[in-house]
Amino acid sequence: MYPVKSLSVAFVALLCFAQSSPAAVVFYVNDQAGFNAATASFNLAGTEDFEGSNLAPAQGSTVDDPLVPGVANGVFPSGTLASAGVSVRSNTLGANPTSLSPHGAFGLSTASAGYIGTPSDQISNNYEADSFDLTFAPSNGQYVRGVGMAPLYFGTGATTPTSHSGSLQIRVYAADQTTLLGTQTITGVNFSGSSFLGVVSSGGDVIGRINIWDLDAVNHWQGADNVSVRTTVPLPVELMEFEIE
């Protein structure tokens, strides 16, 4: 074999890190201060608040999924915000969302502020047997290491945003969108936007997908609002090399 004369420090560090760091995420449930502290050194790529729809106040509409950055889709003439890079879609696999499986036509539902008291424009899955997926590709090209959001729960017959509350199961997947990094159950969620969920990668993994599933699952739906995407800069391998004799 020919001797290797030069080896990237970053590559060596990556090998050691991959062998010693378990895949993991830390959840911050109703602890936005803790999430902000944990991501203080990260970059804010952007926040998707779904206010880009052209719905009149207190109106609702279905949307085909996926809803993606920069692509017109129904009442969203510009899709979602490119800087945050959030795409949303339903998932027909429901409680077992091992991969992406969008419903397609009419897969999503959106409502503008004032609809049944909704405090802001919001989005959810449209079919109750589906779960709800968020995926991430921010325009800055950096690694997604933290995501904060207001998780939403919608119960049939709700008369106000807080009249029906329920439980959600959160699943977080790695960059390949199929490797499970962690799960969390949240209780007492409604569509007032008062609940908070923060997710931070603690093992060097990139967050690629978050799935939300309503544990009550009969005439109930789930969604998210104010999705904040926090990123870190990839290590510049080409700047760090040394000689090995």
Helices and strands as residue ranges (DSSP letters): E 6-8, H 9-20, E 25-29, H 32-38, E 43-48, E 60-63, E 86-91, E 108-111, G 115-117, E 122-125, E 131-136, E 143-155, E 166-174, E 180-189, E 197-201, E 207-214, E 220-232, G 237-239, E 241-243
